[in-house]
Amino acid sequence: MAINKIKIFVDAHSFDKEFQGAQTFIRELYNRLINDYPELDIYIGARDTANIRRLFPNLPLKNILQYKNRGLNILRFVFDIPGFIKKHHFDFAHFQYVSPRKIAGCRYIVTMHDILFNDFREDFPWLFSRLRNYLFGRSLINADIKTTVSEYSKSRICHYYGIHQNQVHIISNGVGNSLLQFQNSKQEAVELIEKKFGIKNFILYTSRIEPRKNHLLLLKKYLELNLYKQGIGLVFIGKESIKTPGLQELIAGLTVEQKRLFLWVKQAGQADLAAFYRACRLFVYPSKAEGFGIPPLEAAICGAPVLCSSETAMQSFDFFKPHTFNPADDSVFEQKLLQMALYPPTETFTAWVARQVEQRYNWQNSSALFYNLLKANYKQHETEHSDFRHARNPELLWRV
């Protein structure tokens, strides 16, 4: 007898925009689910279906659903997604941060990666925070399954929205070794970056640019310590998503000598990103606040020495110690930056850190947790639905 598959719709509109952490979460989690759990029938919705085909190579073409280009992304909630749910009779629909109005028969999963705009209000525009607080709160409260990516995010979500701890499940980000497929060695990565981007022997920071990410602090200390005079470069990878006061002015004021060793790459493909990680002298992550913080873990997997903030969700990254710091303490950061820039830790230490990251944060564990959560909710719903049908139709009791 054929087994009924659990049908899931995934809203992947984030892949139609610039890179963000939610893309990594969806891509890695669902590729693992597609490969490991054939009893799941997964559908993915986006506007750029060619991109989805490339990112999810084992997803059947019929399971890629295209949003119509109506100018405003939010209109997918009004037209596209309700139509898909009614047509395909999905058991679950999975959304990041915001979900549409509920449709009977379909249970909503909402993953809230962070609500940092509540604790760090000075780093976000007022309207940005106000609108998201309303939309995020409504979506979480209405969700049948609530998930987040770290213990820190879980505690803040429960605090701000009055949700019981037992109702929020942690499906952590993972870090695979897929980035290692692009180059065979550190030397090959060094040569590639120098040839393509004209820089070598550099400190790296990869993250979209906004005030809480602290690019300004890193650039200031890099200049104050005269690291460029030591022949050490600085590379930023990421677009500016929220204007950071003072950063553009500081960059514009760089001298010819400083500009020669400073590089800002707005966006990098996976192969180039992997090469930057492997080729860098040091990876620095000075962010004040993260819901999780994937880049330092990716850098570690690629063998880079990492100097990482110890705040918010990054408190869990204890394997980076003693190379951690509170970004609010300028003097400690300056001291550790200088020390690590001039005397990076040994390959033995970085290899140990890479093993810790791989063991603690991997998509196999996260996908298994997510699958078990789905299965338990599906069985509970089926049982409750069966009991309801029997209560409405007592004669069914002797038929089953």
Contacts in CASP RR format, 6 or more apart in sequence:
PFRMAT RR
TARGET T0000
AUTHOR 0000-0000-0000
METHOD contacts of the structure
MODEL  1
MAINKIKIFVDAHSFDKEFQGAQTFIRELYNRLINDYPELDIYIGARDTA
NIRRLFPNLPLKNILQYKNRGLNILRFVFDIPGFIKKHHFDFAHFQYVSP
RKIAGCRYIVTMHDILFNDFREDFPWLFSRLRNYLFGRSLINADIKTTVS
EYSKSRICHYYGIHQNQVHIISNGVGNSLLQFQNSKQEAVELIEKKFGIK
NFILYTSRIEPRKNHLLLLKKYLELNLYKQGIGLVFIGKESIKTPGLQEL
IAGLTVEQKRLFLWVKQAGQADLAAFYRACRLFVYPSKAEGFGIPPLEAA
ICGAPVLCSSETAMQSFDFFKPHTFNPADDSVFEQKLLQMALYPPTETFT
AWVARQVEQRYNWQNSSALFYNLLKANYKQHETEHSDFRHARNPELLWRV
3 39 0 8 1.000
5 39 0 8 1.000
5 40 0 8 1.000
5 41 0 8 1.000
6 39 0 8 1.000
6 40 0 8 1.000
6 41 0 8 1.000
6 91 0 8 1.000
6 92 0 8 1.000
6 374 0 8 1.000
6 375 0 8 1.000
6 378 0 8 1.000
7 41 0 8 1.000
7 43 0 8 1.000
7 88 0 8 1.000
7 89 0 8 1.000
7 90 0 8 1.000
7 91 0 8 1.000
7 92 0 8 1.000
8 40 0 8 1.000
8 41 0 8 1.000
8 42 0 8 1.000
8 43 0 8 1.000
8 90 0 8 1.000
8 91 0 8 1.000
8 92 0 8 1.000
8 93 0 8 1.000
8 94 0 8 1.000
8 374 0 8 1.000
9 43 0 8 1.000
9 44 0 8 1.000
9 45 0 8 1.000
9 65 0 8 1.000
9 81 0 8 1.000
9 84 0 8 1.000
9 85 0 8 1.000
9 88 0 8 1.000
9 90 0 8 1.000
9 92 0 8 1.000
9 93 0 8 1.000
9 94 0 8 1.000
9 106 0 8 1.000
10 26 0 8 1.000
10 30 0 8 1.000
10 42 0 8 1.000
10 43 0 8 1.000
10 44 0 8 1.000
10 45 0 8 1.000
10 93 0 8 1.000
10 94 0 8 1.000
11 45 0 8 1.000
11 76 0 8 1.000
11 81 0 8 1.000
11 93 0 8 1.000
11 94 0 8 1.000
11 95 0 8 1.000
11 96 0 8 1.000
12 26 0 8 1.000
12 44 0 8 1.000
12 45 0 8 1.000
12 46 0 8 1.000
12 52 0 8 1.000
13 45 0 8 1.000
13 46 0 8 1.000
13 47 0 8 1.000
13 67 0 8 1.000
13 73 0 8 1.000
13 76 0 8 1.000
14 20 0 8 1.000
14 22 0 8 1.000
14 23 0 8 1.000
14 26 0 8 1.000
14 96 0 8 1.000
15 23 0 8 1.000
15 26 0 8 1.000
15 46 0 8 1.000
15 48 0 8 1.000
15 51 0 8 1.000
15 52 0 8 1.000
15 55 0 8 1.000
16 46 0 8 1.000
16 47 0 8 1.000
16 48 0 8 1.000
16 51 0 8 1.000
16 67 0 8 1.000
16 73 0 8 1.000
18 208 0 8 1.000
18 239 0 8 1.000
18 241 0 8 1.000
18 267 0 8 1.000
19 208 0 8 1.000
19 238 0 8 1.000
19 239 0 8 1.000
19 267 0 8 1.000
20 208 0 8 1.000
21 113 0 8 1.000
21 294 0 8 1.000
22 96 0 8 1.000
22 97 0 8 1.000
22 111 0 8 1.000
22 113 0 8 1.000
24 173 0 8 1.000
24 294 0 8 1.000
25 96 0 8 1.000
25 111 0 8 1.000
25 113 0 8 1.000
25 149 0 8 1.000
25 173 0 8 1.000
26 96 0 8 1.000
27 55 0 8 1.000
27 56 0 8 1.000
28 173 0 8 1.000
28 174 0 8 1.000
28 176 0 8 1.000
28 363 0 8 1.000
29 171 0 8 1.000
29 363 0 8 1.000
29 366 0 8 1.000
29 367 0 8 1.000
29 370 0 8 1.000
30 42 0 8 1.000
30 44 0 8 1.000
30 56 0 8 1.000
30 59 0 8 1.000
31 55 0 8 1.000
31 56 0 8 1.000
31 58 0 8 1.000
32 363 0 8 1.000
32 364 0 8 1.000
32 366 0 8 1.000
32 367 0 8 1.000
33 40 0 8 1.000
33 42 0 8 1.000
33 367 0 8 1.000
33 370 0 8 1.000
33 371 0 8 1.000
34 40 0 8 1.000
34 42 0 8 1.000
34 56 0 8 1.000
34 58 0 8 1.000
34 59 0 8 1.000
35 58 0 8 1.000
36 364 0 8 1.000
36 367 0 8 1.000
36 371 0 8 1.000
37 367 0 8 1.000
37 371 0 8 1.000
40 371 0 8 1.000
40 374 0 8 1.000
41 63 0 8 1.000
42 59 0 8 1.000
42 63 0 8 1.000
43 63 0 8 1.000
43 64 0 8 1.000
43 65 0 8 1.000
43 84 0 8 1.000
43 88 0 8 1.000
43 90 0 8 1.000
44 52 0 8 1.000
44 56 0 8 1.000
44 59 0 8 1.000
44 63 0 8 1.000
44 64 0 8 1.000
44 65 0 8 1.000
45 52 0 8 1.000
45 64 0 8 1.000
45 65 0 8 1.000
45 66 0 8 1.000
45 67 0 8 1.000
45 80 0 8 1.000
45 84 0 8 1.000
46 52 0 8 1.000
46 64 0 8 1.000
46 65 0 8 1.000
46 66 0 8 1.000
46 67 0 8 1.000
47 66 0 8 1.000
47 67 0 8 1.000
47 68 0 8 1.000
47 69 0 8 1.000
49 64 0 8 1.000
49 66 0 8 1.000
52 59 0 8 1.000
52 64 0 8 1.000
53 59 0 8 1.000
53 61 0 8 1.000
53 64 0 8 1.000
56 64 0 8 1.000
65 80 0 8 1.000
65 84 0 8 1.000
67 76 0 8 1.000
67 80 0 8 1.000
68 79 0 8 1.000
68 80 0 8 1.000
70 76 0 8 1.000
70 79 0 8 1.000
77 99 0 8 1.000
77 100 0 8 1.000
77 101 0 8 1.000
78 100 0 8 1.000
81 93 0 8 1.000
81 100 0 8 1.000
82 100 0 8 1.000
82 101 0 8 1.000
82 103 0 8 1.000
84 90 0 8 1.000
85 93 0 8 1.000
85 103 0 8 1.000
85 106 0 8 1.000
86 103 0 8 1.000
89 106 0 8 1.000
90 106 0 8 1.000
91 105 0 8 1.000
91 106 0 8 1.000
91 107 0 8 1.000
91 378 0 8 1.000
91 381 0 8 1.000
92 106 0 8 1.000
92 107 0 8 1.000
92 108 0 8 1.000
92 109 0 8 1.000
92 144 0 8 1.000
92 145 0 8 1.000
92 374 0 8 1.000
92 377 0 8 1.000
92 378 0 8 1.000
93 99 0 8 1.000
93 106 0 8 1.000
93 107 0 8 1.000
93 108 0 8 1.000
93 109 0 8 1.000
94 108 0 8 1.000
94 109 0 8 1.000
94 111 0 8 1.000
95 108 0 8 1.000
95 109 0 8 1.000
95 110 0 8 1.000
95 111 0 8 1.000
95 139 0 8 1.000
96 110 0 8 1.000
96 111 0 8 1.000
96 113 0 8 1.000
97 110 0 8 1.000
97 111 0 8 1.000
97 112 0 8 1.000
97 113 0 8 1.000
97 132 0 8 1.000
97 135 0 8 1.000
97 136 0 8 1.000
97 139 0 8 1.000
98 110 0 8 1.000
98 135 0 8 1.000
98 136 0 8 1.000
98 139 0 8 1.000
99 108 0 8 1.000
99 110 0 8 1.000
99 139 0 8 1.000
99 142 0 8 1.000
99 143 0 8 1.000
102 108 0 8 1.000
102 142 0 8 1.000
107 144 0 8 1.000
107 145 0 8 1.000
107 377 0 8 1.000
107 381 0 8 1.000
108 139 0 8 1.000
108 142 0 8 1.000
108 143 0 8 1.000
108 144 0 8 1.000
108 145 0 8 1.000
109 143 0 8 1.000
109 144 0 8 1.000
109 145 0 8 1.000
109 146 0 8 1.000
109 147 0 8 1.000
110 139 0 8 1.000
110 140 0 8 1.000
110 143 0 8 1.000
110 145 0 8 1.000
110 146 0 8 1.000
110 147 0 8 1.000
111 147 0 8 1.000
111 148 0 8 1.000
111 149 0 8 1.000
111 171 0 8 1.000
112 136 0 8 1.000
112 139 0 8 1.000
112 140 0 8 1.000
112 146 0 8 1.000
112 147 0 8 1.000
112 148 0 8 1.000
112 153 0 8 1.000
112 157 0 8 1.000
113 148 0 8 1.000
113 149 0 8 1.000
113 153 0 8 1.000
113 291 0 8 1.000
113 292 0 8 1.000
114 148 0 8 1.000
114 149 0 8 1.000
114 153 0 8 1.000
114 156 0 8 1.000
114 289 0 8 1.000
114 290 0 8 1.000
114 291 0 8 1.000
114 292 0 8 1.000
114 313 0 8 1.000
115 132 0 8 1.000
115 133 0 8 1.000
115 136 0 8 1.000
115 153 0 8 1.000
115 156 0 8 1.000
115 157 0 8 1.000
115 160 0 8 1.000
116 123 0 8 1.000
116 124 0 8 1.000
116 212 0 8 1.000
116 289 0 8 1.000
116 290 0 8 1.000
116 291 0 8 1.000
116 312 0 8 1.000
117 123 0 8 1.000
117 124 0 8 1.000
117 128 0 8 1.000
117 129 0 8 1.000
117 132 0 8 1.000
117 133 0 8 1.000
118 129 0 8 1.000
118 133 0 8 1.000
118 156 0 8 1.000
118 160 0 8 1.000
119 156 0 8 1.000
119 289 0 8 1.000
119 312 0 8 1.000
120 212 0 8 1.000
120 288 0 8 1.000
120 289 0 8 1.000
121 129 0 8 1.000
122 211 0 8 1.000
123 210 0 8 1.000
123 211 0 8 1.000
123 212 0 8 1.000
123 242 0 8 1.000
123 288 0 8 1.000
123 289 0 8 1.000
124 211 0 8 1.000
124 212 0 8 1.000
124 242 0 8 1.000
125 242 0 8 1.000
128 242 0 8 1.000
133 160 0 8 1.000
136 161 0 8 1.000
137 161 0 8 1.000
140 146 0 8 1.000
140 157 0 8 1.000
140 161 0 8 1.000
140 163 0 8 1.000
141 161 0 8 1.000
141 163 0 8 1.000
144 377 0 8 1.000
145 169 0 8 1.000
145 373 0 8 1.000
145 374 0 8 1.000
145 377 0 8 1.000
146 157 0 8 1.000
146 163 0 8 1.000
146 167 0 8 1.000
146 168 0 8 1.000
146 169 0 8 1.000
147 168 0 8 1.000
147 169 0 8 1.000
147 170 0 8 1.000
147 171 0 8 1.000
147 370 0 8 1.000
147 373 0 8 1.000
148 154 0 8 1.000
148 157 0 8 1.000
148 168 0 8 1.000
148 169 0 8 1.000
148 170 0 8 1.000
148 171 0 8 1.000
149 170 0 8 1.000
149 171 0 8 1.000
149 172 0 8 1.000
149 173 0 8 1.000
149 291 0 8 1.000
149 292 0 8 1.000
149 313 0 8 1.000
150 170 0 8 1.000
150 172 0 8 1.000
150 291 0 8 1.000
150 292 0 8 1.000
150 313 0 8 1.000
150 316 0 8 1.000
151 170 0 8 1.000
151 313 0 8 1.000
151 316 0 8 1.000
152 291 0 8 1.000
152 312 0 8 1.000
152 313 0 8 1.000
152 315 0 8 1.000
152 316 0 8 1.000
153 291 0 8 1.000
153 292 0 8 1.000
153 313 0 8 1.000
154 165 0 8 1.000
154 168 0 8 1.000
154 170 0 8 1.000
157 163 0 8 1.000
157 168 0 8 1.000
158 164 0 8 1.000
158 165 0 8 1.000
158 168 0 8 1.000
169 369 0 8 1.000
169 373 0 8 1.000
170 369 0 8 1.000
171 366 0 8 1.000
171 369 0 8 1.000
171 370 0 8 1.000
171 373 0 8 1.000
172 292 0 8 1.000
172 361 0 8 1.000
172 365 0 8 1.000
172 366 0 8 1.000
173 292 0 8 1.000
173 293 0 8 1.000
173 294 0 8 1.000
173 297 0 8 1.000
173 361 0 8 1.000
173 366 0 8 1.000
174 294 0 8 1.000
174 297 0 8 1.000
174 361 0 8 1.000
174 362 0 8 1.000
174 363 0 8 1.000
174 366 0 8 1.000
175 294 0 8 1.000
175 297 0 8 1.000
175 298 0 8 1.000
175 300 0 8 1.000
175 301 0 8 1.000
175 357 0 8 1.000
175 358 0 8 1.000
175 361 0 8 1.000
175 362 0 8 1.000
176 301 0 8 1.000
176 358 0 8 1.000
176 362 0 8 1.000
176 363 0 8 1.000
177 301 0 8 1.000
177 358 0 8 1.000
178 270 0 8 1.000
179 270 0 8 1.000
179 273 0 8 1.000
179 274 0 8 1.000
179 277 0 8 1.000
179 298 0 8 1.000
179 301 0 8 1.000
179 302 0 8 1.000
180 274 0 8 1.000
180 301 0 8 1.000
180 302 0 8 1.000
181 274 0 8 1.000
182 270 0 8 1.000
182 271 0 8 1.000
182 274 0 8 1.000
182 275 0 8 1.000
183 189 0 8 1.000
183 192 0 8 1.000
183 274 0 8 1.000
183 275 0 8 1.000
183 278 0 8 1.000
185 278 0 8 1.000
186 278 0 8 1.000
186 279 0 8 1.000
186 303 0 8 1.000
189 274 0 8 1.000
189 275 0 8 1.000
189 276 0 8 1.000
189 277 0 8 1.000
189 278 0 8 1.000
189 279 0 8 1.000
190 200 0 8 1.000
190 278 0 8 1.000
190 279 0 8 1.000
192 275 0 8 1.000
192 279 0 8 1.000
193 199 0 8 1.000
193 200 0 8 1.000
193 272 0 8 1.000
193 275 0 8 1.000
193 276 0 8 1.000
193 279 0 8 1.000
194 200 0 8 1.000
196 272 0 8 1.000
197 235 0 8 1.000
197 263 0 8 1.000
197 265 0 8 1.000
198 263 0 8 1.000
199 233 0 8 1.000
199 235 0 8 1.000
199 261 0 8 1.000
199 263 0 8 1.000
200 279 0 8 1.000
201 231 0 8 1.000
201 232 0 8 1.000
201 233 0 8 1.000
201 281 0 8 1.000
202 232 0 8 1.000
202 233 0 8 1.000
202 234 0 8 1.000
202 235 0 8 1.000
202 261 0 8 1.000
202 263 0 8 1.000
202 279 0 8 1.000
202 280 0 8 1.000
202 281 0 8 1.000
203 218 0 8 1.000
203 222 0 8 1.000
203 227 0 8 1.000
203 232 0 8 1.000
203 233 0 8 1.000
203 234 0 8 1.000
203 235 0 8 1.000
203 280 0 8 1.000
203 281 0 8 1.000
203 282 0 8 1.000
203 283 0 8 1.000
203 284 0 8 1.000
203 341 0 8 1.000
204 235 0 8 1.000
204 237 0 8 1.000
204 276 0 8 1.000
204 277 0 8 1.000
204 280 0 8 1.000
204 282 0 8 1.000
204 283 0 8 1.000
204 284 0 8 1.000
204 299 0 8 1.000
204 304 0 8 1.000
205 215 0 8 1.000
205 218 0 8 1.000
205 234 0 8 1.000
205 235 0 8 1.000
205 236 0 8 1.000
205 237 0 8 1.000
205 283 0 8 1.000
205 284 0 8 1.000
205 285 0 8 1.000
205 286 0 8 1.000
206 236 0 8 1.000
206 237 0 8 1.000
206 238 0 8 1.000
206 268 0 8 1.000
206 273 0 8 1.000
206 276 0 8 1.000
206 277 0 8 1.000
206 283 0 8 1.000
206 295 0 8 1.000
206 299 0 8 1.000
207 213 0 8 1.000
207 215 0 8 1.000
207 237 0 8 1.000
207 238 0 8 1.000
207 285 0 8 1.000
207 287 0 8 1.000
207 295 0 8 1.000
208 238 0 8 1.000
208 239 0 8 1.000
208 240 0 8 1.000
208 241 0 8 1.000
209 215 0 8 1.000
209 236 0 8 1.000
209 238 0 8 1.000
209 239 0 8 1.000
209 240 0 8 1.000
209 241 0 8 1.000
209 242 0 8 1.000
209 244 0 8 1.000
209 247 0 8 1.000
210 240 0 8 1.000
210 241 0 8 1.000
210 242 0 8 1.000
210 244 0 8 1.000
211 242 0 8 1.000
211 244 0 8 1.000
211 245 0 8 1.000
212 287 0 8 1.000
212 288 0 8 1.000
212 289 0 8 1.000
213 244 0 8 1.000
213 286 0 8 1.000
213 287 0 8 1.000
213 288 0 8 1.000
214 286 0 8 1.000
214 287 0 8 1.000
214 288 0 8 1.000
214 309 0 8 1.000
214 327 0 8 1.000
215 236 0 8 1.000
215 244 0 8 1.000
215 247 0 8 1.000
215 286 0 8 1.000
216 244 0 8 1.000
216 246 0 8 1.000
216 247 0 8 1.000
216 250 0 8 1.000
217 286 0 8 1.000
217 327 0 8 1.000
217 330 0 8 1.000
217 333 0 8 1.000
218 234 0 8 1.000
218 284 0 8 1.000
218 286 0 8 1.000
218 337 0 8 1.000
219 234 0 8 1.000
219 247 0 8 1.000
219 250 0 8 1.000
219 251 0 8 1.000
219 262 0 8 1.000
220 250 0 8 1.000
221 330 0 8 1.000
221 333 0 8 1.000
221 334 0 8 1.000
221 337 0 8 1.000
222 228 0 8 1.000
222 233 0 8 1.000
222 234 0 8 1.000
222 337 0 8 1.000
223 250 0 8 1.000
223 258 0 8 1.000
224 334 0 8 1.000
225 334 0 8 1.000
225 337 0 8 1.000
225 338 0 8 1.000
225 341 0 8 1.000
227 233 0 8 1.000
227 234 0 8 1.000
227 338 0 8 1.000
227 341 0 8 1.000
228 234 0 8 1.000
228 257 0 8 1.000
228 258 0 8 1.000
228 261 0 8 1.000
228 262 0 8 1.000
230 341 0 8 1.000
230 342 0 8 1.000
231 261 0 8 1.000
232 261 0 8 1.000
232 281 0 8 1.000
232 341 0 8 1.000
233 261 0 8 1.000
233 262 0 8 1.000
233 263 0 8 1.000
234 261 0 8 1.000
234 262 0 8 1.000
234 263 0 8 1.000
235 262 0 8 1.000
235 263 0 8 1.000
235 264 0 8 1.000
235 265 0 8 1.000
235 276 0 8 1.000
235 280 0 8 1.000
236 263 0 8 1.000
236 264 0 8 1.000
236 265 0 8 1.000
237 264 0 8 1.000
237 265 0 8 1.000
237 267 0 8 1.000
237 268 0 8 1.000
237 273 0 8 1.000
237 276 0 8 1.000
238 264 0 8 1.000
238 265 0 8 1.000
238 266 0 8 1.000
238 267 0 8 1.000
238 268 0 8 1.000
239 266 0 8 1.000
239 267 0 8 1.000
240 247 0 8 1.000
251 262 0 8 1.000
251 264 0 8 1.000
254 262 0 8 1.000
265 272 0 8 1.000
265 276 0 8 1.000
268 276 0 8 1.000
273 298 0 8 1.000
274 302 0 8 1.000
277 283 0 8 1.000
277 298 0 8 1.000
277 299 0 8 1.000
277 301 0 8 1.000
277 302 0 8 1.000
277 303 0 8 1.000
277 304 0 8 1.000
278 302 0 8 1.000
278 303 0 8 1.000
278 304 0 8 1.000
280 299 0 8 1.000
280 304 0 8 1.000
281 305 0 8 1.000
281 341 0 8 1.000
281 344 0 8 1.000
282 304 0 8 1.000
282 305 0 8 1.000
282 306 0 8 1.000
282 307 0 8 1.000
282 340 0 8 1.000
282 341 0 8 1.000
282 344 0 8 1.000
283 295 0 8 1.000
283 296 0 8 1.000
283 299 0 8 1.000
283 300 0 8 1.000
283 304 0 8 1.000
283 305 0 8 1.000
283 306 0 8 1.000
283 307 0 8 1.000
284 306 0 8 1.000
284 307 0 8 1.000
284 308 0 8 1.000
284 337 0 8 1.000
285 293 0 8 1.000
285 295 0 8 1.000
285 296 0 8 1.000
285 299 0 8 1.000
285 306 0 8 1.000
285 307 0 8 1.000
285 308 0 8 1.000
285 309 0 8 1.000
285 314 0 8 1.000
286 309 0 8 1.000
286 325 0 8 1.000
286 327 0 8 1.000
286 333 0 8 1.000
287 293 0 8 1.000
287 309 0 8 1.000
287 311 0 8 1.000
287 314 0 8 1.000
287 327 0 8 1.000
288 309 0 8 1.000
288 311 0 8 1.000
288 312 0 8 1.000
288 327 0 8 1.000
288 328 0 8 1.000
289 311 0 8 1.000
289 312 0 8 1.000
290 309 0 8 1.000
290 312 0 8 1.000
290 313 0 8 1.000
290 314 0 8 1.000
291 312 0 8 1.000
291 313 0 8 1.000
292 313 0 8 1.000
293 313 0 8 1.000
293 314 0 8 1.000
296 306 0 8 1.000
296 308 0 8 1.000
296 314 0 8 1.000
296 317 0 8 1.000
296 320 0 8 1.000
297 317 0 8 1.000
297 357 0 8 1.000
297 361 0 8 1.000
299 306 0 8 1.000
300 306 0 8 1.000
300 320 0 8 1.000
300 350 0 8 1.000
300 353 0 8 1.000
300 354 0 8 1.000
300 357 0 8 1.000
301 354 0 8 1.000
301 357 0 8 1.000
301 358 0 8 1.000
302 354 0 8 1.000
303 347 0 8 1.000
303 350 0 8 1.000
303 351 0 8 1.000
303 353 0 8 1.000
303 354 0 8 1.000
304 350 0 8 1.000
305 323 0 8 1.000
305 340 0 8 1.000
305 344 0 8 1.000
305 345 0 8 1.000
305 349 0 8 1.000
305 350 0 8 1.000
306 320 0 8 1.000
306 323 0 8 1.000
306 350 0 8 1.000
306 353 0 8 1.000
307 320 0 8 1.000
307 323 0 8 1.000
307 324 0 8 1.000
307 325 0 8 1.000
307 336 0 8 1.000
307 337 0 8 1.000
307 340 0 8 1.000
308 314 0 8 1.000
308 317 0 8 1.000
308 320 0 8 1.000
308 323 0 8 1.000
308 324 0 8 1.000
308 325 0 8 1.000
309 324 0 8 1.000
309 325 0 8 1.000
309 326 0 8 1.000
309 327 0 8 1.000
310 317 0 8 1.000
310 324 0 8 1.000
310 325 0 8 1.000
310 326 0 8 1.000
311 326 0 8 1.000
311 327 0 8 1.000
311 328 0 8 1.000
314 324 0 8 1.000
317 324 0 8 1.000
319 352 0 8 1.000
319 353 0 8 1.000
319 356 0 8 1.000
319 357 0 8 1.000
319 360 0 8 1.000
320 353 0 8 1.000
323 336 0 8 1.000
323 340 0 8 1.000
323 345 0 8 1.000
325 332 0 8 1.000
325 333 0 8 1.000
325 336 0 8 1.000
326 332 0 8 1.000
326 333 0 8 1.000
327 333 0 8 1.000
386 400 0 8 1.000
389 396 0 8 1.000
390 396 0 8 1.000
390 397 0 8 1.000
390 400 0 8 1.000
END
